[in-house]
Amino acid sequence: MLDTVSPKFKSAFGIAITLLIGIVTYCSFLYIEKQENEKILLAQKERVVDKYGQMIYYYQEVMKRNTVVNKKLEDATHRITLLKDSLQVAELNVKSLWQYQRKYIQLQKEMDLILTENEALKNENQHLAISIDSTKIILEDATKRTNTLLAQNVALANAIENASVLSANSMKVDGIIQRSSGKQKPTERARRSDKIRVCFTVAKSNLVKTGEKEVFVQVIDPKKNVLGLNKRVVFGEESLRYSLISTFNYENESLDVCEYISKANKKFEKGLYAVNVFEGKELVTSTHFELR
């Protein structure tokens, strides 16, 4: 009887060992693949940060070499610096990185318009114009290479992700003076602002499910502080610090949403603020505004 059972036991034991080895090998493959994907995403993030840095350097050189500077150059430099800082500390996925890349492309188009308006600066320094052309060629070449890689990743991500994510057509942010009567008055003065008002329009979409929606509003002051609640929410391996949670009922139609952030014991800081709206970990829309 022992001779009959023993071969069967050995056979079953051999099959179990083979399955265990297969499982361990497959898990190792998944881990290595995850590590490689994280390295690729980090490399792409560094390339986009570098491109923002090149654009900032370029604007600074333009302002340094000319005594008369278009104010739009200064504003553009502030905005690009703010985006670069936000990107450096952001915990990104492929889709949010692509949104930063699209923002860079928009800024590049804006750069062309600003330089066209700045004819006086061009007339003062012809050598600088040659340098600008060379820099633009370098930036365009770098953009094309990065766009190709990011477009491939976005196509793959979009094929996997659910397309039912909210989007916003516009966003307006300003300081508010709150009267005792309840009347509100916009202001650009930091010391006079009682609140910051964040208004955005949720776009119409047949892909988004109807019902109650929840988005995270993030307001970052000039000293890189997150205003309001400054609480942290975790999405798997990613996290987000937010100022407030906005909830509303969505019925596949355009919807205007306004939220307010009150100041703490101290006054609002002077300078440039960044404002972002997220649905979960996905960036819905972003903008900036300034309190003087």
C-alpha positions in Angstrom: 0.0 0.0 0.0 2.9 2.4 0.9 4.5 1.7 -2.5 1.3 2.7 -4.3 0.7 6.0 -2.5 4.3 7.3 -2.5 4.6 7.9 -6.3 1.3 9.8 -6.3 2.5 12.0 -3.4 5.8 12.7 -5.1 4.0 13.6 -8.4 1.6 16.0 -6.5 4.5 17.6 -4.6 6.4 18.1 -7.9 3.5 19.9 -9.5 3.1 22.1 -6.4 6.7 23.1 -6.6 6.5 23.9 -10.3 3.4 26.1 -9.7 5.1 27.9 -6.8 8.2 28.7 -9.0 5.9 30.0 -11.7 4.0 32.3 -9.3 7.3 33.7 -7.9 8.7 34.2 -11.4 5.5 36.1 -12.5 5.4 38.3 -9.4 9.1 39.2 -9.9 8.3 40.1 -13.5 5.4 42.4 -12.4 7.7 44.1 -9.8 10.4 44.7 -12.3 7.9 46.1 -14.9 6.5 48.5 -12.2 10.0 49.7 -11.4 10.8 50.3 -15.0 7.5 52.2 -15.6 8.3 54.5 -12.6 11.7 55.2 -14.0 10.3 56.1 -17.4 7.7 58.4 -15.8 10.3 60.1 -13.6 12.6 60.7 -16.6 9.7 62.2 -18.5 8.8 64.5 -15.6 12.5 65.6 -15.4 12.4 66.4 -19.1 9.3 68.6 -18.8 10.7 70.3 -15.7 13.9 71.0 -17.7 11.9 72.5 -20.5 10.1 74.8 -18.1 13.6 75.8 -16.7 14.9 76.6 -20.2 11.9 78.8 -20.9 12.4 80.6 -17.5 16.1 81.1 -18.3 15.3 82.4 -21.7 12.8 85.0 -20.4 15.2 86.1 -17.7 17.9 86.6 -20.3 15.6 88.8 -22.4 14.7 90.9 -19.4 18.4 91.2 -18.3 19.6 92.5 -21.6 17.0 95.2 -22.1 16.2 98.2 -20.0 12.6 98.4 -21.3 10.8 95.2 -20.5 7.3 94.3 -21.5 5.3 93.6 -18.3 3.8 90.5 -20.0 7.4 89.0 -19.9 7.5 89.4 -16.2 4.0 87.9 -15.7 4.9 85.0 -18.0 8.1 84.3 -16.0 6.1 84.2 -12.7 3.5 81.8 -14.1 6.1 79.4 -15.6 8.1 79.4 -12.3 4.9 78.6 -10.4 4.1 75.7 -12.8 7.7 74.4 -12.6 7.6 74.4 -8.8 4.2 72.7 -8.7 5.5 70.0 -11.1 8.6 69.4 -9.1 6.7 68.5 -5.9 3.7 66.8 -7.7 3.2 63.0 -7.5 2.2 62.3 -11.1 0.7 59.7 -13.3 0.9 59.7 -17.1 -2.3 61.7 -17.6 -1.5 64.5 -15.2 2.1 64.8 -16.7 0.6 65.1 -20.1 -1.5 68.0 -18.8 1.6 69.8 -17.6 3.1 69.2 -21.1 0.0 70.7 -22.8 0.3 73.7 -20.5 3.9 74.1 -21.6 2.8 74.0 -25.3 0.2 76.8 -24.5 2.9 78.9 -22.9 5.2 78.4 -25.9 2.5 79.8 -28.2 2.0 82.7 -25.7 5.7 83.3 -25.9 5.5 83.9 -29.6 2.7 86.5 -29.2 4.6 88.3 -26.4 7.7 88.6 -28.5 5.7 89.9 -31.5 4.3 92.7 -29.3 7.7 93.5 -27.9 9.0 95.1 -31.1 10.9 97.8 -29.2 13.0 95.2 -27.4 13.8 93.4 -30.7 14.9 96.7 -32.3 17.3 97.5 -29.4 19.2 94.2 -29.7 19.5 92.4 -33.0 22.0 89.9 -31.7 19.5 88.8 -29.1 16.9 88.1 -31.8 19.4 85.6 -33.3 19.9 84.0 -29.9 16.1 83.8 -29.5 15.7 82.0 -32.8 18.3 79.5 -31.8 16.8 78.9 -28.4 13.3 78.4 -29.9 14.7 75.8 -32.4 16.2 73.9 -29.5 13.0 74.1 -27.5 10.9 73.0 -30.4 13.1 70.0 -31.1 13.0 69.0 -27.4 9.2 69.4 -27.4 8.8 67.2 -30.5 10.8 64.4 -29.0 9.0 64.6 -25.6 5.6 64.9 -27.3 6.2 61.6 -29.2 7.0 59.6 -26.1 4.2 61.2 -24.0 1.6 60.7 -26.8 2.4 57.0 -26.9 2.0 56.7 -23.2 -1.2 58.8 -23.2 -2.7 56.6 -25.9 -2.0 53.5 -23.8 -3.4 55.1 -20.6 -6.6 56.3 -22.3 -7.2 52.8 -23.7 -7.2 51.5 -20.1 -8.7 54.4 -18.1 -12.4 55.1 -17.8 -13.1 58.2 -19.9 -15.8 59.5 -17.5 -13.8 62.3 -15.8 -15.1 65.8 -15.2 -13.6 68.7 -17.2 -13.9 72.5 -16.8 -14.3 75.1 -19.4 -13.0 78.1 -17.4 -11.9 79.2 -13.9 -11.8 82.6 -12.3 -10.3 83.4 -8.9 -10.2 86.7 -7.0 -10.0 88.3 -3.6 -13.3 89.2 -2.0 -14.3 92.0 0.5 -17.2 90.7 2.6 -19.6 93.5 3.6 -21.6 93.2 6.8 -24.7 93.4 4.6 -23.6 90.2 2.9 -22.6 92.0 -0.3 -19.3 91.0 -1.8 -16.8 93.1 -3.7 -13.8 91.8 -5.7 -10.4 93.2 -4.9 -6.8 92.7 -5.9 -5.5 93.9 -2.5 -4.2 91.2 -0.2 -4.7 93.2 3.0 -8.3 94.0 2.1 -9.3 90.5 1.1 -11.5 88.7 3.5 -11.8 85.6 1.4 -10.6 84.0 -1.9 -13.4 83.1 -4.3 -12.8 80.2 -6.7 -15.3 79.9 -9.5 -15.2 77.3 -12.3 -17.6 75.9 -14.9 -18.0 72.2 -15.1 -18.3 71.2 -18.8 -21.2 69.3 -20.3 -20.3 65.7 -21.1 -22.4 62.6 -21.9 -19.5 60.3 -20.8 -19.7 61.4 -17.1 -22.2 59.7 -14.9 -24.9 61.9 -13.3 -25.3 62.3 -9.6 -23.4 63.9 -6.7 -19.8 64.8 -7.5 -16.9 65.6 -5.3 -13.8 67.6 -6.3 -10.7 68.8 -4.4 -9.8 72.5 -4.6 -6.2 73.3 -4.0 -5.0 76.9 -3.4 -1.3 77.5 -3.0 0.0 80.9 -1.8 3.2 82.7 -2.8 5.1 80.9 0.0 4.0 77.4 -1.3 1.5 76.9 1.5 -1.8 75.1 0.9 -4.5 77.3 2.2 -7.8 76.3 3.8 -8.1 72.9 5.4 -4.6 71.8 4.2 -5.6 68.1 4.6 -4.1 65.1 2.8 -6.0 62.5 0.8 -4.4 59.3 -0.5 -5.1 57.5 -3.8 -3.2 54.2 -3.7 0.4 55.2 -3.9 -0.4 58.9 -4.6 -1.5 61.7 -2.3 -2.9 65.2 -2.6 -3.1 68.1 -0.2 -6.3 70.2 -0.6 -7.9 73.4 0.6 -11.5 72.3 0.5 -13.9 69.7 -1.0 -16.5 70.9 -3.3 -19.7 68.8 -3.8 -22.4 69.4 -6.3 -25.1 67.5 -8.3 -24.1 66.9 -11.9 -26.7 66.2 -14.6 -24.7 66.1 -17.9 -25.1 69.9 -18.3 -22.7 72.8 -17.8 -22.6 73.8 -14.2 -21.2 77.0 -12.5 -19.5 76.3 -9.1 -18.1 78.8 -6.7 -16.3 78.1 -3.4 -14.7 80.4 -0.8 -11.5 80.1 1.3 -11.4 82.4 4.4 -8.2 83.8 5.7 -6.8 82.5 9.0 -5.7 84.8 11.8 -3.2 86.5 9.6 -3.7 88.3 6.3 -3.3 86.8 2.8 0.2 87.0 1.4 1.0 89.4 -1.5 2.1 87.7 -4.7 1.1 85.0 -7.2 -1.2 82.1 -6.2 -1.8 78.8 -8.0 -5.2 77.2 -8.0 -5.9 73.6 -9.0 -9.1 71.5 -9.1 -8.9 67.7 -9.0 -11.4 64.9 -9.4 -9.8 62.2 -7.3 -6.1 62.3 -8.4 -7.0 63.7 -11.9 -6.3 67.4 -12.6 -9.6 69.0 -13.9 -8.4 72.6 -14.4 -5.8 75.1 -13.1 -5.1 78.8 -13.1 -3.3 81.5 -11.2 -4.1 84.9 -9.8 -2.2 87.7 -8.0 -2.9 89.7 -4.8 -1.0 93.0 -4.5 
